[in-house]
């Protein structure tokens, strides 16, 4: 399931080689497994992703934000 989600994220314009893509794919998988996580992203979901990768919550937030910004820039042609 994760590879399908990651492929979809890449199709949306997020480069597969940036950390935020991997974090985002795992966050989606985790959210699908526990619907309550969607309601409280930074409170429970991002900390779980951070724990999985052994990184800080701030790193996950920045990486996911960066992934979204890169995808927007690519889609807009900037």
N, C-alpha and C positions, 0 to 999 in steps of 0.2 A: 504494500500500500504506500509506503513512504516514497518509493521510487516514482510511482505515478504522480503523487503530490508534488515531488520535487520537479518532475518533468513539466507539470502544469505551471509551476512557479517560474521555471525557466522560459516557458512559452509566453508568459506574461511579461517577460523582459528582464527578469532578475538573472544576472550572470551566475552560472553554476559554480564559478571559482571563488566567489566571495563567501565569507563565513555566514553572513546573514541569510543566505539562501539555505544553507544546511540547518541553521537554527530555526528559520521560518518553517521549513518542511517538518521538523520535529515538533514544533509548536502546533502545527495543524493536526498532526497525528495525535498528539496528546489531547488536544481540544476535542477531537472526534471521539476519543475514548472517555473523556470526562467533560460533558457539555457545560458544567458549571465553570470550568476554567475560562471560557470565552468571556464571561461576565466580569472576571477579575484578572485581566492579563498580567499586569505587573505585580499583583499580589500573590498569585500562585503559579501561573503558567510560565512566565519568564524565569522565576527562580528554579523551577523544575528543569527547564532547558539548560540553565546555567550549571546546575548540579550535574547534569548528564555530561557536559563537556568540561567540567572543572574550571569554569570561568566565572567572572563576576556577573551579577545582575546588570550592572551598567554596560558591560561588554555586550551582553545579549541585546539590550535595548538599542545601543548604538549600531550594532551590526544589522539588526532587523530594519532599523530606520534607514541606514545606508543602503540596504538592499532595495527598499521601496523607492528611495530617491534615485538610485541608479536606473531602476526600471522605468520610472517616470521620465527621466532624461532621455533614455533610449527611445521610448515610445514617442516622445515629442520631437525627437530629432536634434536635441541640444547637445 
